[in-house]
Amino acid sequence: MKKEPSKEEYQQIVKNLTPKHNSLLNCTKAFVTGGTFCALGEVMKQLMMKYLNLSKKDSLLYVTIELILLSVLLTGFNFYGKITKFGGAGGLVPITGFANSVASAAIEYQKEGQGNGGGFYDIDLWYAESKV
């Protein structure tokens, strides 16, 4: 029969198995990741204002749409997860993180089963048949 470890032994086991985190390194990675998304957005805004002669307001609208599209594409190609694994919250805080959460949920739902609204069609069909 195995002997249960004492409280001190158990705490030592937990301490040995708990991963060590470097907070300064994690914060730096998050800053770089989030800053990269923001810098990309700023470059896109400046290019649109200069070469497409868009107003600041219009260019910001298009930048938002393009960053969401970029995030959905990165999620679809399974690359956004690698970005957030490296940068942590830096990849989740900007609007791209929101788009990733929406796109990844849709992709996961599509993998699990029918995603074309077939259940709603069945209800309509049943309702129409019951009236005949």
Secondary structure by P-SEA (a helix, b strand, c coil): cbbbbcaaaaaaaaaaabbbbcaaaaaaaaaaaaaaaaaaaaaaaaaaaccccccaaaaaaaaaaaaaaaaaaaaaaccaaaaaaaccccccccaaaaaaaaaaaaaaaaaaccccaaaaaaaaaaaaaaac
